[in-house]
């Protein structure tokens, strides 16, 4: 293909693309000359912490397990990190601190990790629990 054909083939599309590129370039140069700097915090990267205090620790057991357990401490502090929009949608009632004893048999006294459940529709970047573990003791109920 000859050089004139390369230039003139789809000339309107090429001219439009060149004009658009020049417009964007001039727009960026104008913004830089005026001292424009993009914001440091954008809505997607701006995160905040929120702490929920006195969240009760719930014990998960199988339905067949009729034992009664005491958890020490009975309440924990949960700190969540997320965008301001996500934190505004979250309430204390939607955060759960759990101790899973479903796969444990014959618990007399044991230290267990705390699991935290939050709603699936709310995106959180981190969750911290204080204390991270609790003491679980059987108080009464039939022996397994």
N, C-alpha and C positions, 0 to 999 in steps of 0.2 A: 504494500500500500504506500502510495506516495505521501510526502510530508503535507502537502495541501489537503489531501483527503483525511489525514489524521486530525488535522485542526478543524476542518469544516464538518466532519461527520459528527452528528449530535451537537452541533454548535450551540444551540439554545441551552441545553442542559449544562454544557461546560461553562458557558458564560454566566449562567445563574449560580452555579457552584462557586465560581471565582468571585462573583459579586458578594455572595453570602460570606465567604471566607474573609474577604477584605473588610466587610462590615463588622464581623466579630473581632477581627484583629484591631480595627480602629476603636471599637468599644472598649476592649481590654486596655489598650494604650491610654485612652482617655481616663479610665478609672484609676489606673496606676499614677497618672500625672496629677490627679486630684487627691492622692494619698489614701485611696481605698484599701482597706485590709479586711479579709474575711473574718467573721467572728471566730473567736477561739473555741467557744462552746456551742455546739450545735444541739438540736433537740435529741438526736440519737446518742450523743456521747455525754451529755450532761446528766450525771447521776447524783443521787442524794441518798443518805442513810435515814432510816426511820426505825426506831426501837419500840417494840411492844413489850411492856413489862407485865409481870404476873400472869403469864400464859400457863394454864394448867396442863400438866403432863397426863396424858391418857394412856392406859394400858390396853394393848391389843392381845386378846387370847382367842383360842378356838372356842366354839360354842359348847363343846363337851367339857371344857375346863371350868369347874365351879369353884376354884380357889379364889381367895380374896388377897389382894396384894396392897402393900403400902409403898409408895414411891417417895424417896427423900432426895432432894427437895421436891415438893409437890408442884411448885410453880417455877418457871424459868423465864429468862429474858431473851427475846429473839430480835436480832437486828437484821433488817433486810436492806439491800441496795438495789436501786432501779431508777428509771427515769421519773421525773416528777409526775407525769401522767399516770404511770403504772402505780406509783405509791398513793396517789389520790384515789385510785379505784380500790385499794386494798383496805380492809377493816380488820380489827383484832379478831373478830369472830370467824374470819376465813383462814386464819393461821392456826395450824394444829401441831402440837408437840406430842410425839408418840413414842412409846416404848413397845417394841414388838416381842411378845412372849409366845407367839403362835407356834413356833417350831421348838420351843424349849419345854422340857419335861422335868418335873420334880425340882422346881426352883424353891430353895429355902431362903437364900440371900445371894444376890448377884449384882454386879455393876454392869449396866447396859448403856449403850449409846442412845442418844435421843435422835429420832427422825423427825424432820419437819415437812409438813405438807402445806402447800399453798395452791391457790386456784390455778388451773392450767391456762386460763385465758389472760393471766397477768404475767408479763415477762419480768423476772427479777434477775439481776446479774450475780448476786451473792446472798447467802443466808448464813448468819452466825448465831450460835446458841451458847448461852452462858448459864449454868455450867453445861459442858458438852455431854456429860454422863450423869446418871442418877443411880442411886442404890435402890434395888427392888427387893422387898422382903415379903414372904408369905406370912400373912397374919393369922388366917384360919381357913377352914374349909377342908374337905376330904383329901386324904392322901391319894396320889395317883396310883 
